[in-house]
């Protein structure tokens, strides 16, 4: 559209600004959307462009002509046909009939509609009255309020949607509703909020089954407020066999609790209630409880015990001075991992102590015990404990389990060495430094030792003295090997060649680096021709380096192709090459921007001022302009900035 658009007489030119809509403009200039659209054929009211020129009528658009008995109304923010119907004492249907083609779900601010001046009240059949729906109304609430039923209301309002009542909607309510006819021996009841068949059964001294039998087709899981059901006046008590009595399930009841309370067992209760589901007891459900249950018969030398909350076979074995194995043996089929409260088991009266060989003594495993802790406590070794307890699983000790502990197990170390017990955090490298020896010397005196899998409590031999060889000359710095390091990764980290690294560390096995091992990082290898080497300092980032040396991201990364600038390490060396500016297109999400004189701050750097202006960071600006150094951000320079 031309910027010099000529508008017809009686209108003027207007330039669209941010936030403009035809509705806002119509309200501002006392006109209508229709008048603006007629004056601007082809305009898209849903896609106005900032800077677009349109024509606005100078004079107020003549008001919409509404038929006799109605008046014109201009839609405002928040209006709905339901609100208007309530405000002007009419109905949605009457408004829609007066405005053919109106979309009640898409009213437009500034839209002019017609409102009936008066609306005849909705005619309701004899024996009913009209009611206007209010906020929060439901058919169930209305049925309760007016002593009727949902079904009666729906019958008198054909086509009504009970799930989509509209505020201002006019419906008919029956004046009276005959009460539901219930069979002799029962009475009608209207469901209230929170009712369940179980609660009603308890309240009226009946059962769920009796209520369901007298209300065929009822869904106990979907009772409706206002629904009328029949309640039995009396329910004959459940007939229980001789030697038992009826019991009504209450909240929190379980068969195990009932068995304990009434001195019986879960099995006896289940046997007297065929078909009962012990995992799905229902409040109000009536079951039979045995009056007495003969005690479980246990073999001679044992006694019956009823499982309580928190019991385990290990606790019982400790309490009654026996073992888990002895309890399991006297209770064939018992599941030690699934004891049931109220379950009756047999406990051995006495259990002969475990016989341990000469030079050892029996020990009962307690909570937190490990073979390593026991070896330290009793001055022995894990290997010696395992040897004297064939078949023991050191990773699965059981509380109450009885094992044998060697009385003494001195570890013989060769002359010129002494025994040492491994503690938490120990490594061979730490021990070598502590005792002024070497890892190799410790490994040599402990054949078969695994330096990567030392066990707490493990006893090893340490050489008394092993002259520490002087560190080989290193024209550079020492690096301590960490977990996961390889010579290749170390070479890449410090920007040296693998060949130079291996030459500086003769004797190092590249296939067997040890955590804690010292590696010499050579200096002087020319990997940065024409540039200088920079050593990374604590807390330093790639952005700090670019700002310090006034180089671009591309210059920095091209000179250091193997360096991970997201994971710089202190002491790592990077190559700093002279900056060379090159052209580079903007990536998606960025646009070109020419730095003008207003971007130049009186104090501080230009790049920092631009980062603030475009709500970004210096690092992101440098990444978006990979060929520019911080000093290249000057007046007149075309750069890439985030699209706003």
C-alpha positions in Angstrom: 0.0 0.0 0.0 1.4 3.4 -0.9 2.6 5.6 1.9 0.7 8.6 0.2 -2.6 6.9 -0.1 -5.5 9.3 -1.0 -8.6 8.7 1.0 -12.1 9.7 -0.3 -13.9 12.8 0.9 -15.3 12.4 4.4 -12.3 10.3 5.6 -8.7 10.7 6.5 -5.5 8.7 6.3 -4.2 6.8 9.3 -0.9 4.9 9.9 -1.2 1.6 11.8 0.8 1.5 15.1 1.8 -1.4 17.3 -1.3 -2.8 19.1 -3.9 -1.3 16.8 -7.0 -3.2 15.8 -10.0 -2.1 13.8 -12.2 -2.4 16.9 -9.9 -0.1 18.9 -9.8 2.4 16.0 -13.6 2.3 15.5 -14.1 3.1 19.2 -11.4 5.8 19.2 -12.9 7.6 16.1 -16.5 7.0 16.9 -17.2 4.7 14.0 -17.6 1.0 13.4 -15.5 -1.9 12.1 -17.9 -2.3 9.2 -17.5 1.3 8.1 -13.7 1.1 8.2 -13.7 -2.2 6.2 -16.1 -0.7 3.6 -13.7 2.2 3.2 -10.7 -0.1 2.9 -11.7 -3.0 0.5 -9.4 -6.0 0.8 -8.1 -5.1 4.3 -7.4 -8.1 6.6 -8.5 -7.1 10.1 -6.6 -10.0 11.5 -3.3 -9.0 9.9 -2.8 -5.3 10.2 0.8 -4.3 9.5 2.7 -1.6 11.5 3.2 1.3 9.1 0.2 0.3 6.9 -2.0 3.3 5.9 -5.7 3.0 6.0 -8.7 5.4 5.7 -10.9 6.3 8.7 -14.4 7.8 8.3 -14.3 11.4 9.6 -17.9 11.4 10.7 -19.7 9.0 13.0 -21.2 6.0 11.2 -25.0 6.2 11.2 -26.3 4.0 14.0 -27.5 0.5 13.0 -31.3 0.6 12.3 -33.0 -1.9 14.6 -36.6 -3.0 14.1 -39.4 -1.5 16.2 -39.4 -2.9 19.8 -35.6 -3.1 19.9 -32.6 -0.8 20.2 -29.0 -0.8 19.0 -26.2 -1.8 21.3 -22.4 -1.7 20.7 -20.5 -4.7 22.1 -17.9 -3.9 24.8 -15.1 -5.9 26.3 -16.4 -8.8 28.4 -19.9 -8.8 26.8 -21.7 -12.1 26.2 -25.3 -12.7 24.9 -26.1 -14.3 28.3 -24.9 -11.2 30.2 -26.8 -8.9 27.9 -30.0 -11.0 28.1 -29.9 -10.8 31.9 -29.1 -7.0 31.9 -31.9 -6.2 29.6 -34.4 -8.7 30.9 -34.5 -10.8 27.7 -33.2 -14.2 26.5 -30.3 -15.3 24.4 -32.8 -16.8 21.9 -34.6 -13.5 21.5 -31.4 -11.6 20.8 -30.2 -14.2 18.3 -33.6 -14.1 16.4 -33.2 -10.4 16.2 -29.6 -10.6 14.9 -29.6 -13.4 12.2 -26.1 -14.7 11.5 -24.7 -13.5 14.8 -22.0 -15.8 16.3 -22.6 -15.8 20.1 -19.1 -17.3 20.6 -17.3 -14.6 18.6 -18.7 -11.2 19.5 -16.4 -8.4 18.4 -15.7 -5.2 20.4 -17.4 -2.4 18.6 -19.9 -4.7 16.9 -23.4 -3.2 16.8 -26.4 -5.6 17.6 -30.1 -5.2 18.3 -31.5 -5.9 21.8 -35.3 -6.5 22.3 -36.9 -3.8 24.4 -39.2 -6.3 26.1 -39.3 -10.1 26.0 -42.3 -12.2 26.8 -41.7 -14.6 29.6 -41.1 -18.2 28.6 -44.5 -20.1 28.7 -44.2 -23.2 30.9 -46.9 -25.9 31.0 -49.5 -26.1 33.8 -48.0 -27.4 37.0 -44.6 -25.8 36.4 -43.0 -22.3 36.6 -40.2 -20.6 34.7 -36.7 -20.2 36.2 -33.6 -18.3 35.0 -30.3 -20.1 35.4 -27.8 -18.4 37.7 -24.1 -18.9 38.2 -23.4 -22.3 39.9 -26.9 -23.8 39.1 -27.1 -27.5 38.2 -30.2 -29.6 37.6 -29.4 -31.6 40.7 -29.3 -28.5 43.0 -32.5 -27.2 41.5 -34.2 -30.6 41.9 -33.2 -30.6 45.6 -34.2 -26.9 46.1 -37.7 -27.4 44.5 -38.4 -30.9 45.8 -38.3 -32.5 42.4 -36.0 -34.8 40.4 -33.5 -34.3 37.6 -35.6 -36.6 35.4 -38.7 -34.5 36.0 -36.9 -31.3 35.1 -35.4 -32.8 31.9 -38.8 -34.2 30.9 -40.4 -30.8 31.0 -37.5 -29.2 29.1 -37.0 -31.3 26.0 -33.5 -30.8 24.4 -32.0 -29.3 27.6 -28.3 -30.2 28.1 -27.8 -30.7 31.9 -24.0 -30.5 31.4 -24.1 -27.1 29.6 -26.6 -24.8 31.4 -26.1 -21.2 30.4 -26.4 -18.2 32.8 -29.6 -16.4 31.8 -31.1 -19.5 30.2 -34.9 -19.9 31.1 -36.1 -23.3 32.0 -39.3 -24.8 33.5 -39.4 -26.3 37.0 -42.2 -28.8 38.0 -44.3 -27.3 40.9 -44.5 -30.7 42.5 -43.0 -34.1 41.8 -44.7 -37.2 43.1 -42.3 -39.1 45.4 -40.6 -42.1 44.1 -42.7 -45.2 44.7 -40.6 -47.7 46.8 -41.8 -51.2 47.6 -43.3 -52.1 51.0 -40.6 -52.3 53.7 -38.5 -49.5 52.2 -38.6 -45.7 51.9 -37.4 -43.2 49.3 -34.1 -41.3 49.9 -32.6 -38.4 47.9 -28.8 -38.6 47.4 -26.8 -35.8 48.9 -23.2 -34.6 48.5 -20.8 -37.2 49.9 -23.3 -40.1 50.0 -22.1 -43.6 49.2 -24.1 -46.9 49.5 -21.7 -48.0 52.2 -22.4 -44.8 54.4 -26.2 -45.2 53.8 -26.0 -48.9 54.7 -24.3 -48.1 58.0 -26.6 -45.1 58.7 -29.8 -47.1 58.2 -28.6 -50.4 59.6 -28.7 -52.3 56.3 -26.2 -53.6 53.8 -24.9 -52.5 50.4 -26.3 -55.7 48.9 -29.8 -55.0 50.3 -29.8 -51.5 48.9 -28.6 -52.6 45.4 -31.2 -55.4 45.4 -34.1 -52.9 46.0 -32.7 -50.5 43.3 -32.1 -52.6 40.2 -29.7 -50.9 37.7 -28.2 -48.5 40.3 -24.5 -47.7 39.8 -22.9 -47.5 43.3 -19.8 -45.8 41.8 -21.8 -43.0 40.1 -24.5 -41.7 42.5 -26.0 -38.4 41.4 -26.9 -35.6 43.8 -30.7 -35.4 43.8 -31.1 -39.0 42.7 -33.9 -40.8 44.6 -33.3 -44.3 45.7 -35.0 -46.8 48.0 -33.6 -47.8 51.4 -34.7 -51.0 53.1 -36.5 -50.3 56.4 -34.8 -53.2 58.1 -32.3 -55.8 56.9 -32.2 -59.2 58.5 -28.8 -59.8 60.1 -26.3 -61.9 58.1 -26.7 -65.6 59.1 -23.3 -66.9 60.3 -22.7 -70.6 61.0 -22.6 -71.9 64.6 -19.4 -70.9 66.4 -19.1 -67.5 64.7 -20.8 -64.1 64.8 -21.6 -61.4 62.2 -19.3 -58.3 62.1 -19.8 -55.1 60.0 -16.5 -53.8 58.4 -15.5 -50.3 59.6 -13.0 -47.8 58.2 -9.4 -49.1 58.7 -10.4 -52.7 59.3 -8.2 -55.5 57.8 -8.5 -59.3 58.3 -5.2 -59.2 60.2 -6.4 -56.6 62.7 -9.7 -58.5 63.2 -7.9 -61.8 63.7 -5.7 -60.3 66.4 -8.7 -58.5 68.0 -10.8 -61.6 68.2 -8.0 -64.1 68.9 -8.3 -65.9 65.6 -6.4 -66.1 62.3 -6.7 -64.7 58.8 -7.0 -68.2 57.4 -10.0 -69.0 59.8 -11.8 -65.8 58.8 -11.3 -66.5 55.1 -12.5 -70.1 55.5 -15.8 -69.0 57.1 -16.4 -66.3 54.5 -16.0 -68.0 51.1 -15.4 -65.5 48.2 -14.2 -62.7 50.5 -11.4 -60.5 49.1 -9.1 -59.6 52.0 -7.6 -56.8 49.9 -10.9 -55.1 49.1 -13.0 -55.0 52.2 -15.9 -52.6 52.0 -17.1 -50.3 54.7 -20.6 -51.7 55.8 -19.7 -55.2 54.5 -20.9 -57.9 56.9 -18.6 -60.9 57.5 -18.5 -63.7 60.0 -15.8 -64.0 62.7 -15.0 -67.4 64.3 -15.8 -67.3 68.0 -12.7 -69.3 68.9 -9.8 -70.7 66.8 -7.8 -73.7 68.1 -4.2 -72.7 68.6 -1.7 -73.7 66.0 -0.1 -77.1 66.9 3.6 -76.8 67.0 6.0 -79.7 67.4 7.7 -80.6 70.6 10.5 -78.2 71.5 8.7 -75.2 70.0 5.9 -72.8 70.7 3.3 -70.8 68.6 3.9 -67.1 68.0 1.6 -64.6 66.3 3.3 -62.2 63.9 3.1 -58.5 64.9 3.7 -55.3 63.0 7.5 -54.9 62.3 8.4 -58.6 63.0 11.0 -60.3 60.8 12.5 -63.8 61.2 15.8 -62.2 62.0 14.4 -60.1 64.9 12.6 -63.2 66.2 15.7 -65.3 66.0 17.6 -62.8 68.0 14.8 -62.3 70.5 14.3 -66.0 71.2 18.0 -67.0 70.9 17.6 -69.1 67.8 18.5 -68.7 64.1 16.5 -67.9 60.9 17.4 -71.3 59.5 15.9 -73.1 62.5 12.7 -71.0 62.3 12.3 -71.7 58.6 13.0 -75.4 59.1 10.1 -75.7 61.7 7.7 -73.7 59.4 7.8 -75.4 56.0 6.5 -73.1 53.3 6.9 -69.9 55.2 7.9 -66.9 53.2 10.4 -64.8 55.3 9.9 -61.8 53.0 6.1 -61.8 53.3 5.1 -62.3 56.9 1.5 -61.4 57.6 0.3 -59.6 60.8 -1.8 -62.2 62.7 0.0 -65.1 61.0 0.9 -67.9 63.6 4.3 -69.6 63.3 6.3 -71.9 65.5 9.5 -70.7 67.3 12.1 -73.3 68.4 12.4 -73.3 72.2 16.2 -73.7 72.1 18.7 -73.9 69.2 22.1 -75.5 69.8 24.9 -72.9 69.2 26.7 -73.1 65.9 29.9 -75.2 66.2 33.0 -73.4 65.0 36.4 -75.0 64.5 39.2 -74.7 67.0 40.8 -71.2 66.9 37.5 -69.4 66.0 34.3 -68.4 67.8 30.6 -67.9 66.7 29.3 -64.5 65.9 25.7 -63.4 65.2 25.4 -60.8 62.4 23.9 -57.5 63.5 22.5 -54.5 61.5 25.3 -52.8 59.6 27.8 -55.6 59.8 30.1 -56.3 56.9 32.9 -58.8 56.7 35.3 -55.9 56.3 34.1 -54.3 59.5 34.3 -57.6 61.4 37.8 -58.2 60.0 39.0 -54.8 61.4 37.2 -55.3 64.7 38.6 -58.8 65.4 42.1 -58.2 63.8 41.6 -60.6 61.0 41.0 -60.5 57.2 38.0 -60.9 55.0 39.8 -63.8 53.3 40.2 -65.6 56.6 36.6 -65.2 57.5 35.4 -66.4 54.1 37.8 -69.4 54.4 36.3 -70.5 57.8 32.7 -70.0 56.5 32.4 -71.9 53.3 29.4 -70.8 51.1 29.1 -67.5 52.9 27.9 -64.6 50.7 29.8 -61.5 51.8 27.3 -59.3 49.9 24.2 -60.8 51.5 24.7 -61.1 55.2 21.5 -61.7 57.1 20.7 -60.2 60.5 20.7 -63.1 63.0 23.0 -65.2 60.8 25.7 -67.0 62.8 29.2 -67.1 61.4 32.6 -68.1 62.7 35.4 -65.5 63.3 39.1 -66.5 63.5 40.5 -65.8 66.9 43.7 -64.4 65.5 45.0 -64.1 62.0 48.3 -62.2 61.9 49.2 -61.3 58.3 52.8 -62.2 57.6 54.6 -59.5 55.6 58.1 -60.0 54.3 61.1 -58.5 56.0 61.4 -54.8 55.3 57.7 -54.2 55.2 54.7 -53.9 57.6 51.0 -54.8 57.4 48.5 -52.0 56.7 44.6 -52.2 56.8 42.9 -50.3 54.0 40.7 -47.4 55.2 37.9 -45.5 53.4 39.4 -43.3 50.6 42.8 -45.1 50.4 44.5 -45.5 47.1 47.9 -47.1 46.3 49.1 -43.7 45.1 48.1 -42.0 48.4 49.8 -44.8 50.4 52.9 -44.6 48.3 53.2 -40.8 49.0 52.3 -41.2 52.7 54.9 -43.9 53.4 57.6 -42.6 51.0 57.4 -45.5 48.6 56.1 -46.2 45.1 53.0 -47.8 43.7 55.2 -50.3 41.9 56.9 -51.3 45.1 53.6 -51.8 46.9 52.2 -53.9 44.0 55.4 -56.0 43.9 55.1 -56.9 47.6 51.4 -57.7 47.3 51.1 -60.1 44.3 47.5 -60.3 43.0 46.4 -57.0 44.5 43.9 -55.0 42.4 44.9 -51.3 42.8 41.5 -50.3 41.3 39.5 -52.3 43.8 40.9 -51.9 47.3 38.5 -53.1 50.0 38.0 -51.4 53.3 39.5 -53.7 56.0 41.8 -55.4 53.4 45.3 -56.0 54.9 48.3 -55.3 52.6 52.0 -55.0 53.1 53.8 -51.6 52.8 57.6 -51.4 52.2 59.4 -49.8 55.2 61.4 -47.5 53.0 61.7 -47.2 49.3 63.8 -44.4 48.1 61.6 -42.2 46.1 63.1 -41.7 42.7 63.6 -38.1 41.8 61.0 -36.8 39.3 62.5 -37.0 35.8 63.4 -33.6 34.5 60.3 -32.0 33.0 60.6 -29.0 30.7 57.0 -27.9 31.6 54.5 -28.7 34.3 53.4 -31.9 36.1 49.8 -33.1 35.7 48.1 -35.7 38.0 46.1 -38.3 36.1 42.4 -38.4 36.9 39.8 -41.1 36.4 39.0 -41.4 32.6 42.2 -39.7 31.4 44.2 -41.1 28.5 47.4 -39.8 27.0 45.4 -38.7 24.0 42.9 -36.7 26.0 45.7 -35.2 28.1 47.5 -34.1 24.9 44.4 -32.6 23.5 43.7 -30.8 26.8 47.1 -29.2 26.9 47.4 -28.6 23.1 50.5 -30.7 22.7 51.1 -33.6 20.3 50.8 -37.2 21.5 54.4 -37.8 20.3 55.7 -34.9 22.4 53.8 -36.1 25.4 55.1 -39.6 25.2 58.7 -38.4 24.6 58.4 -36.3 27.8 57.3 -39.3 29.8 59.5 -42.3 28.9 58.5 -45.5 30.6 54.8 -44.5 30.9 52.5 -47.2 29.6 49.8 -45.4 27.7 47.5 -48.4 28.0 47.8 -48.5 31.8 47.6 -45.0 33.3 47.0 -45.0 37.0 44.8 -42.5 38.8 47.2 -40.2 40.8 50.1 -40.8 38.4 52.2 -37.8 37.5 52.6 -36.9 33.8 55.0 -34.3 32.4 53.4 -31.7 30.1 56.2 -30.4 27.9 56.6 -26.8 27.0 58.3 -25.5 23.9 56.6 -27.6 21.3 55.7 -25.2 18.5 52.0 -25.9 18.1 51.1 -22.2 17.8 53.2 -20.9 14.9 52.9 -17.1 14.7 51.0 -16.9 18.0 51.5 -17.1 21.7 50.5 -19.7 24.3 48.1 -18.7 27.1 47.7 -20.7 30.3 44.1 -20.9 31.6 43.7 -19.4 35.1 41.0 -20.3 37.7 37.6 -19.1 36.7 38.6 -18.1 33.2 36.2 -18.6 30.3 36.5 -18.4 26.5 34.8 -15.0 26.6 37.5 -13.8 29.1 40.2 -14.9 26.7 38.6 -13.2 23.7 38.2 -10.0 25.6 41.8 -10.1 26.9 43.4 -10.7 23.6 40.8 -8.9 21.4 40.3 -11.9 19.1 37.2 -13.4 17.6 35.5 -16.7 18.4 36.6 -18.1 15.0 40.2 -17.0 15.5 40.3 -18.7 18.9 38.6 -22.0 17.8 40.5 -22.3 14.5 43.8 -22.1 16.4 42.6 -24.7 19.0 40.6 -27.3 17.1 40.9 -29.9 19.9 40.1 -27.7 22.9 36.7 -27.9 24.6 36.0 -24.3 25.5 33.0 -25.3 27.5 35.3 -27.3 29.8 38.5 -25.4 30.3 40.8 -26.7 33.0 43.2 -24.6 35.1 46.8 -24.9 33.6 45.5 -25.8 30.2 47.3 -24.0 27.4 45.6 -22.5 24.3 47.0 -20.9 21.3 46.4 -17.1 20.7 46.7 -16.2 17.0 46.5 -12.6 15.6 43.0 -11.6 14.8 41.8 -11.6 11.2 38.4 -10.1 10.4 36.3 -11.9 7.7 32.8 -11.5 6.5 30.1 -13.9 7.9 26.3 -14.1 7.3 23.9 -14.0 10.2 22.6 -17.3 11.5 18.8 -18.0 11.9 17.3 -16.0 14.7 19.7 -13.1 14.1 19.6 -10.0 11.9 22.1 -7.5 10.6 22.5 -4.3 12.5 24.7 -1.3 11.8 26.3 0.2 14.9 25.6 4.0 15.0 27.0 6.8 17.1 24.3 6.4 19.6 25.5 2.9 20.5 28.9 4.3 21.6 28.9 4.7 25.4 30.7 7.5 27.1 32.3 4.9 29.4 32.7 1.2 29.1 32.9 -1.1 26.0 30.7 -0.9 22.9 30.1 -4.7 23.0 28.8 -4.5 26.6 26.5 -1.6 25.7 25.1 -3.5 22.7 24.6 -6.6 24.8 22.4 -4.6 27.2 20.5 -3.0 24.3 19.6 -6.3 22.7 19.0 -8.1 26.0 21.8 -10.6 25.4 25.3 -11.3 26.7 28.8 -10.4 25.5 29.5 -14.1 25.0 26.3 -14.6 22.8 27.3 -11.5 20.7 30.8 -12.9 20.1 29.3 -16.3 19.2 26.9 -14.6 16.8 29.7 -12.7 15.2 32.4 -15.4 15.1 34.9 -13.4 12.9 34.8 -10.2 15.0 36.9 -9.4 18.0 35.6 -7.2 20.8 37.5 -4.3 19.4 35.8 -4.7 16.0 32.5 -3.5 17.4 32.8 0.2 16.3 30.6 2.8 14.7 29.6 1.9 11.2 30.3 -1.9 11.7 27.5 -4.2 10.5 27.0 -7.0 13.0 24.5 -9.8 13.8 22.1 -9.2 16.7 19.2 -11.2 18.0 15.8 -10.6 16.4 13.6 -8.7 18.9 
